[in-house]
Amino acid sequence: MRKIASSIIESPSIGKLEILMEGPVGSIRICRGRAFENAAS
């Protein structure tokens, strides 16, 4: 399924925070640090 990053925030305290919109309904996933890297790969 195609993922589109709608918002990207980088902060020393939380690391990289990305909000992804996925699918036709635009569900939102929030992943941090390695969790995002694993989800992206």
N, C-alpha and C positions, 0 to 999 in steps of 0.2 A: 504494500500500500504506500502511496506517495505521502511524504511528510513535508510540510512547509513551516519553516520557522517564522512565526509572526512577530516574535519579540525576543531580543537577546540582551541579557544584562550580565555584566561582569563585575564582580565585587570581591575584594580580598576576604571578606567574612564568609560569603556563601559560595565562592568560586563562580563558575559559569552557570547561569540560570537561563534556560531557554523554555519558552512556551510554544508548544507545537500544536498546529491545527491539523487534524487527520481525518480523512474520509469526507463524504458528502455532507455529513451532519456537523462537521467541524468540532469534534470532541477535542478537549484540551488535555495535554500531558505536560507536567512540569518535572523536569529531570535535572539533577545537580551533579556536577563533577563527573566521576566515572560512570555514574548511572546513565548520564546522557550519552557518554562515549559508547557504552555498551548498547544502548538503544539505537544509536545512529549507525552502528556497524552491523 
